[in-house]
């Protein structure tokens, strides 16, 4: 007898994953792939959208005919701040622009001169000035720099909703993508900001549907309930919200490390905005205070530099275990050594200067410097709330050095990790199901582990 399953495409910046979950939300199948980036018309690196489309269709067509599984539902979890602009025939008009693509300064000046002051619109929309990471700014940019393309846009879809559209043919907008530092949403009036209407951007955005709403689609003769897709950070939060009753902070790690506080009760302040605070959105439309750190991206860059410097394989860092004595040695005479490539800090040196003759020591130094930034990000997300529970999921949840250093610096918090690869995919499956999670769901099913600071040997 076939196992009834929910399928999820979990599209990250690095890995593109496909999961199957059974009726108890147990993972029963997974596969993943990576694609080389291509470039847009300006030579900026960007996703190979066509490759993602082809892979998604190939995987789904293959798995829907699998002898052991009966796919009854499908949903999508994807990184945010990325739009696919389609014409009246449903074809993309532009590349999937990279959210790090630089914008001309006069675009910012024009926007904030008309709709500012900058701090105030940033506060109300929960969106600091982040360039293309404010996906609404991308639409403003297109309107005034590529008007011929802008006129052809029938709909602009965030990436999760575009993938859903590929399977349903129905264009929709969805709260968690709209509310993810897009500059589009006014959290005070709970509607698109006035600038969206004044620029007639709203005409390019399809109707908003609830994150849990599914559409029955006849796919190759089989009826499948297909969800609208969710923003990955909001998706990763859902299993915790559904199974934990006491206040907590979730750090969802990957290319970005997102410190998520779903228990914040206030609007952002100007001080929050200046400290890189922003809002994401829960599936019910309520705001979630967030602090972000480009942790995984910086880690990847620095690991390559260390591997070249010490002449070791690029994956050698995976063999390094936490050493308390090494940590104490570094901490005793600590000075920052790394010049960041994608992060800016006040005390970073003008160039990286390594004083160690062993990779392991340099690696501990790197991780300590990154963890200090992580601690600052966590505290910014917590703000004045009384929160003493900290959950880590995503790629760094199984990095022993990261977890141990974090526990050393946040010894007053109860630190726990969950299975590193499931967070956002599990949430995407959960949001379109009717399952009620028991309090011990994460512990029983997804390797919830407690961590305490190591003692020196």
C-alpha positions as CSV (number, residue, x, y, z in Angstrom):
1,X,0.0,0.0,0.0
2,X,1.3,3.4,-0.9
3,X,2.2,5.9,1.8
4,X,0.2,9.2,1.6
5,X,2.7,12.1,1.6
6,X,3.0,15.8,1.4
7,X,5.7,17.0,-1.0
8,X,7.8,20.2,-0.3
9,X,10.2,22.0,-2.5
10,X,12.6,23.9,-0.2
11,X,14.6,26.4,-2.3
12,X,17.6,28.0,-0.6
13,X,20.3,30.1,-2.1
14,X,22.7,27.2,-2.0
15,X,20.8,24.0,-1.9
16,X,17.5,23.2,-3.7
17,X,15.8,20.4,-1.8
18,X,12.8,18.2,-2.2
19,X,11.1,16.4,0.7
20,X,8.3,14.0,1.3
21,X,6.5,13.9,4.7
22,X,4.1,11.2,5.8
23,X,0.8,11.9,7.6
24,X,2.7,12.2,10.9
25,X,5.1,14.7,9.4
26,X,7.9,12.3,9.4
27,X,10.4,12.7,6.6
28,X,10.3,9.7,4.3
29,X,12.3,10.9,1.3
30,X,14.7,13.7,0.4
31,X,16.9,14.8,-2.5
32,X,18.8,17.9,-3.3
33,X,20.7,19.6,-6.0
34,X,22.8,22.7,-6.6
35,X,23.0,24.9,-9.7
36,X,25.7,27.2,-10.9
37,X,24.7,30.8,-11.0
38,X,24.3,32.6,-14.3
39,X,24.4,36.4,-14.9
40,X,21.8,39.0,-15.6
41,X,22.0,41.7,-18.3
42,X,24.5,43.7,-16.2
43,X,26.8,40.7,-15.5
44,X,25.5,40.4,-11.9
45,X,25.3,36.8,-10.7
46,X,21.8,35.4,-10.3
47,X,19.9,32.2,-10.0
48,X,19.3,30.0,-13.0
49,X,15.5,30.1,-12.8
50,X,15.0,27.9,-15.8
51,X,17.2,25.2,-14.2
52,X,15.1,25.4,-11.0
53,X,11.9,25.1,-13.0
54,X,13.1,22.1,-15.0
55,X,14.4,20.3,-12.0
56,X,11.2,20.9,-10.0
57,X,9.0,19.5,-12.8
58,X,11.4,16.6,-13.4
59,X,11.5,15.6,-9.7
60,X,7.7,16.0,-9.2
61,X,6.8,14.1,-12.3
62,X,9.1,11.3,-11.3
63,X,8.0,11.1,-7.7
64,X,4.2,11.3,-8.5
65,X,4.7,8.0,-10.3
66,X,6.8,6.4,-7.5
67,X,5.5,3.0,-6.6
68,X,5.8,3.6,-2.8
69,X,4.4,7.1,-2.4
70,X,1.0,8.7,-3.0
71,X,1.5,12.5,-3.2
72,X,-1.7,14.2,-1.9
73,X,-0.4,17.7,-1.3
74,X,2.5,20.0,-2.4
75,X,3.9,23.2,-1.0
76,X,7.0,25.4,-1.4
77,X,9.4,27.1,1.0
78,X,11.8,29.6,-0.6
79,X,14.1,32.4,0.4
80,X,12.6,35.9,0.2
81,X,13.3,39.2,-1.4
82,X,13.2,37.7,-4.9
83,X,10.5,38.5,-7.5
84,X,9.6,36.8,-10.8
85,X,7.9,39.2,-13.1
86,X,5.6,37.5,-15.6
87,X,3.8,38.8,-18.7
88,X,0.2,38.1,-19.7
89,X,1.3,34.7,-21.0
90,X,2.9,33.7,-17.7
91,X,6.5,34.0,-19.0
92,X,9.2,35.6,-17.0
93,X,10.2,39.0,-18.3
94,X,13.5,39.4,-16.5
95,X,16.1,37.3,-14.8
96,X,15.5,36.4,-11.1
97,X,17.5,39.4,-9.9
98,X,19.9,38.7,-7.1
99,X,18.8,40.5,-3.9
100,X,22.4,41.7,-3.6
101,X,22.4,43.4,-7.0
102,X,23.4,47.0,-6.4
103,X,21.0,49.8,-7.2
104,X,21.8,53.3,-8.3
105,X,22.0,55.9,-5.6
106,X,19.5,58.2,-7.4
107,X,16.8,55.5,-7.1
108,X,17.1,55.6,-3.3
109,X,17.2,59.4,-3.3
110,X,14.1,59.6,-5.5
111,X,12.2,57.1,-3.4
112,X,12.9,58.5,0.0
113,X,12.6,62.1,-1.1
114,X,9.0,61.3,-2.2
115,X,8.0,58.8,0.5
116,X,10.3,59.4,3.4
117,X,11.7,60.3,5.9
118,X,13.7,57.1,5.5
119,X,13.7,56.1,9.2
120,X,9.9,56.5,9.4
121,X,8.9,54.5,6.4
122,X,11.5,51.9,7.4
123,X,9.9,51.7,10.8
124,X,6.3,51.4,9.6
125,X,7.2,48.8,6.9
126,X,9.7,46.9,9.1
127,X,12.1,47.4,6.3
128,X,15.5,49.1,6.7
129,X,17.1,50.4,3.5
130,X,18.4,47.2,2.0
131,X,18.3,47.8,-1.7
132,X,17.0,44.8,-3.7
133,X,16.4,43.0,-0.4
134,X,13.4,45.3,-0.2
135,X,11.6,43.6,-3.1
136,X,9.3,46.6,-3.3
137,X,12.3,48.7,-4.2
138,X,12.9,46.4,-7.1
139,X,9.5,47.2,-8.5
140,X,10.2,51.0,-8.0
141,X,13.5,50.5,-9.8
142,X,12.0,48.6,-12.7
143,X,9.3,51.3,-13.1
144,X,11.8,54.1,-13.6
145,X,14.8,52.4,-15.2
146,X,13.0,49.8,-17.4
147,X,9.6,51.3,-18.0
148,X,9.1,49.2,-21.2
149,X,9.5,46.0,-19.1
150,X,7.4,47.3,-16.2
151,X,4.5,48.0,-18.6
152,X,4.5,44.4,-19.7
153,X,4.4,43.0,-16.2
154,X,1.0,41.3,-15.6
155,X,2.0,40.0,-12.2
156,X,5.1,40.2,-9.9
157,X,5.3,37.0,-7.8
158,X,7.7,36.3,-4.9
159,X,9.7,33.2,-5.5
160,X,7.6,30.8,-3.4
161,X,4.4,32.0,-5.1
162,X,6.0,31.7,-8.6
163,X,6.9,28.0,-8.0
164,X,3.3,27.4,-6.8
165,X,2.1,29.2,-10.0
166,X,4.2,26.8,-12.1
167,X,2.0,23.9,-10.8
168,X,-1.3,25.7,-10.5
169,X,-1.4,28.3,-13.1
170,X,-3.0,30.6,-10.5
171,X,-1.1,33.8,-9.5
172,X,-1.4,34.7,-5.9
173,X,0.3,36.8,-3.2
174,X,0.9,35.5,0.3
175,X,1.4,37.2,3.7
176,X,4.8,35.8,4.8
177,X,6.4,36.9,1.5
178,X,4.8,40.3,1.4
179,X,5.8,41.0,5.0
180,X,9.5,40.0,4.7
181,X,11.3,43.4,4.7
182,X,9.8,44.2,1.3
183,X,9.0,47.8,2.0
184,X,5.5,47.0,0.7
185,X,3.5,46.4,3.9
186,X,2.3,49.0,6.4
187,X,2.3,47.2,9.8
188,X,0.3,49.9,11.4
189,X,-2.6,50.0,9.1
190,X,-2.2,46.3,8.1
191,X,-2.3,46.9,4.4
192,X,0.0,47.9,1.6
193,X,1.8,51.2,2.3
194,X,0.4,54.3,0.6
195,X,3.4,54.5,-1.7
196,X,2.4,51.1,-3.2
197,X,-1.0,52.5,-4.2
198,X,0.4,55.9,-5.4
199,X,2.9,54.2,-7.7
200,X,0.2,51.7,-8.8
201,X,2.5,48.8,-7.8
202,X,-0.6,47.1,-6.3
203,X,-1.9,46.5,-9.8
204,X,1.1,44.2,-10.4
205,X,0.5,42.2,-7.2
206,X,-2.1,39.4,-7.3
207,X,-4.8,38.9,-4.6
208,X,-3.5,37.8,-1.2
209,X,-4.4,34.3,0.0
210,X,-3.9,32.7,3.4
211,X,-0.7,30.7,3.7
212,X,-2.7,27.6,4.7
213,X,-5.1,27.9,1.7
214,X,-4.7,25.1,-0.9
215,X,-6.0,24.7,-4.4
216,X,-7.1,21.3,-5.8
217,X,-5.3,20.8,-9.1
218,X,-5.7,17.9,-11.5
219,X,-2.1,17.0,-12.2
220,X,-1.6,14.2,-14.7
221,X,-5.0,12.8,-13.8
222,X,-4.5,13.0,-10.1
223,X,-6.0,15.6,-7.7
224,X,-3.4,17.3,-5.5
225,X,-3.8,20.0,-3.0
226,X,-1.2,22.7,-3.8
227,X,-0.3,25.5,-1.3
228,X,0.7,29.0,-2.2
229,X,4.2,28.7,-0.8
230,X,5.8,30.4,2.2
231,X,8.9,32.5,3.0
232,X,11.5,30.2,4.4
233,X,12.2,32.0,7.7
234,X,8.5,32.2,8.5
235,X,8.1,28.6,7.6
236,X,10.9,27.5,9.8
237,X,9.2,29.2,12.7
238,X,5.9,27.4,12.4
239,X,6.8,24.0,14.0
240,X,8.1,25.8,17.1
241,X,5.1,28.1,17.4
242,X,2.8,25.0,17.1
243,X,4.6,22.9,19.7
244,X,6.2,25.3,22.2
245,X,4.1,27.4,24.6
246,X,6.8,29.3,26.5
247,X,8.6,32.4,25.0
248,X,11.6,31.5,22.8
249,X,13.9,32.9,20.2
250,X,14.6,30.9,17.0
251,X,17.9,31.4,15.1
252,X,17.4,30.0,11.6
253,X,20.8,29.6,10.1
254,X,22.0,29.3,6.6
255,X,23.3,31.8,4.1
256,X,21.6,34.3,6.4
257,X,21.3,33.8,10.1
258,X,17.9,35.1,11.1
259,X,17.2,35.7,14.8
260,X,13.4,35.5,15.1
261,X,11.3,36.8,18.0
262,X,7.6,35.9,17.6
263,X,6.8,37.3,21.1
264,X,7.6,40.9,20.4
265,X,4.5,43.0,21.1
266,X,5.6,46.4,19.8
267,X,6.2,48.2,16.6
268,X,9.9,48.6,15.6
269,X,11.6,51.7,17.0
270,X,14.0,54.0,15.1
271,X,16.8,52.4,17.2
272,X,15.8,48.9,16.1
273,X,16.0,50.1,12.4
274,X,19.5,51.5,13.1
275,X,20.6,48.2,14.6
276,X,19.5,46.2,11.5
277,X,16.2,45.1,13.0
278,X,13.2,44.4,10.8
279,X,9.9,42.6,10.6
280,X,9.0,39.3,9.0
281,X,5.4,38.1,9.1
282,X,3.7,35.1,10.6
283,X,1.1,33.2,8.5
284,X,-1.7,35.1,10.3
285,X,-0.3,38.4,9.2
286,X,1.1,39.4,12.6
287,X,4.7,40.9,12.8
288,X,7.7,39.0,13.9
289,X,10.7,41.0,15.1
290,X,13.9,39.8,13.3
291,X,17.6,40.6,13.3
292,X,19.6,39.3,10.5
293,X,23.3,38.4,10.0
294,X,25.0,37.3,6.7
295,X,26.6,34.5,8.7
296,X,26.6,31.6,6.2
297,X,27.8,33.7,3.3
298,X,30.7,35.2,5.3
299,X,31.6,31.8,6.7
300,X,31.8,30.3,3.2
301,X,34.1,33.1,2.0
302,X,36.4,32.9,5.0
303,X,36.6,29.1,5.0
304,X,37.9,29.2,1.4
305,X,40.5,31.8,2.4
306,X,41.6,29.7,5.4
307,X,41.8,26.5,3.3
308,X,44.1,28.2,0.8
309,X,46.2,29.8,3.5
310,X,46.9,26.5,5.4
311,X,46.9,24.4,2.2
312,X,44.2,22.0,3.3
313,X,41.1,20.7,1.4
314,X,38.1,23.1,1.3
315,X,36.0,20.8,3.4
316,X,38.7,20.3,6.1
317,X,36.7,22.6,8.4
318,X,34.1,19.9,8.8
319,X,36.6,17.8,10.7
320,X,37.4,20.4,13.4
321,X,35.9,19.7,16.9
322,X,35.5,22.3,19.6
323,X,38.5,22.5,21.9
324,X,38.0,24.4,25.2
325,X,41.6,25.0,25.8
326,X,42.1,26.5,22.3
327,X,39.1,28.7,23.0
328,X,40.6,30.0,26.3
329,X,43.9,30.7,24.6
330,X,42.2,32.8,21.9
331,X,39.9,34.5,24.3
332,X,42.7,35.5,26.7
333,X,44.4,37.7,24.2
334,X,41.5,38.3,21.9
335,X,41.8,40.8,19.1
336,X,39.7,40.7,15.9
337,X,41.7,39.3,13.0
338,X,39.3,38.9,10.1
339,X,38.3,41.5,7.6
340,X,34.8,40.6,6.5
341,X,33.8,40.5,2.8
342,X,30.0,40.7,3.2
343,X,29.6,42.1,6.7
344,X,30.6,45.5,8.1
345,X,31.7,45.9,11.7
346,X,33.3,48.8,13.5
347,X,36.3,46.9,14.9
348,X,37.3,44.8,12.0
349,X,40.9,45.2,10.8
350,X,41.8,46.7,7.4
351,X,43.0,43.3,6.3
352,X,43.0,39.8,7.7
353,X,46.1,39.0,9.7
354,X,46.5,35.4,10.9
355,X,49.0,34.8,13.7
356,X,48.4,31.1,13.9
357,X,50.3,28.2,12.4
358,X,47.4,25.7,12.7
359,X,44.1,25.7,10.8
360,X,42.3,24.6,14.0
361,X,43.3,27.7,15.9
362,X,42.5,30.0,13.0
363,X,39.1,28.3,12.7
364,X,38.3,28.8,16.4
365,X,39.2,32.4,16.0
366,X,37.0,32.8,13.0
367,X,34.1,31.1,14.7
368,X,34.5,33.2,17.9
369,X,34.4,36.4,15.9
370,X,31.3,35.2,14.0
371,X,29.6,34.1,17.2
372,X,30.2,37.4,18.8
373,X,28.3,39.0,15.9
374,X,25.6,36.3,16.3
375,X,25.2,37.1,20.0
376,X,24.7,40.8,19.2
377,X,22.1,39.9,16.6
378,X,20.3,37.6,19.1
379,X,20.2,40.3,21.8
380,X,18.9,42.8,19.3
381,X,16.0,40.5,18.3
382,X,15.1,39.8,22.0
383,X,15.1,43.5,22.9
384,X,13.3,44.0,26.2
385,X,11.4,40.8,26.1
386,X,12.0,38.2,28.8
387,X,13.2,35.2,26.8
388,X,15.5,32.5,28.1
389,X,14.9,29.7,25.5
390,X,17.0,29.7,22.4
391,X,16.5,27.3,19.5
392,X,19.0,26.9,16.6
393,X,18.1,25.2,13.3
394,X,19.5,25.2,9.8
395,X,23.0,24.6,8.6
396,X,24.9,25.7,11.8
397,X,22.9,23.6,14.2
398,X,25.3,20.7,13.7
399,X,28.5,22.9,13.8
400,X,29.9,21.9,17.2
401,X,32.3,24.9,17.4
402,X,29.5,27.4,16.7
403,X,27.1,25.8,19.2
404,X,29.6,25.5,22.0
405,X,30.8,29.1,21.6
406,X,27.2,30.3,21.5
407,X,26.5,28.4,24.7
408,X,29.6,29.9,26.4
409,X,28.4,33.4,25.6
410,X,24.7,32.9,26.3
411,X,25.1,30.6,29.3
412,X,22.0,32.1,30.9
413,X,19.8,30.8,28.1
414,X,18.5,27.2,27.5
415,X,20.0,26.4,24.2
416,X,18.6,23.6,22.0
417,X,19.2,22.5,18.4
418,X,17.0,20.6,16.0
419,X,17.7,18.6,12.8
420,X,19.7,20.9,10.6
421,X,18.0,20.4,7.2
422,X,14.3,20.3,8.0
423,X,13.1,23.5,9.5
424,X,11.6,25.4,6.6
425,X,10.5,22.3,4.7
426,X,8.7,20.9,7.8
427,X,6.9,24.3,8.3
428,X,5.8,24.3,4.7
429,X,4.3,20.8,5.1
430,X,2.7,21.7,8.4
431,X,1.0,25.0,7.2
432,X,-1.2,23.1,4.7
433,X,-2.0,20.2,7.1
434,X,-4.6,19.9,9.8
435,X,-2.2,18.3,12.3
436,X,-1.9,19.5,15.9
437,X,1.5,19.1,17.3
438,X,2.1,17.7,20.7
439,X,4.5,19.6,23.0
440,X,7.2,16.9,22.6
441,X,7.0,16.7,18.8
442,X,10.4,18.2,18.1
443,X,12.1,16.1,20.8
444,X,10.5,12.9,19.6
445,X,10.8,13.4,15.9
446,X,13.5,16.0,15.0
447,X,16.5,15.4,17.1
448,X,15.9,18.2,19.6
449,X,19.1,18.4,21.7
450,X,20.0,20.4,24.8
451,X,23.5,22.0,24.9
452,X,25.5,23.3,27.8
453,X,28.9,25.0,27.9
454,X,31.8,22.5,27.8
455,X,34.3,22.5,30.7
456,X,38.0,22.6,30.1
457,X,39.7,19.2,30.2
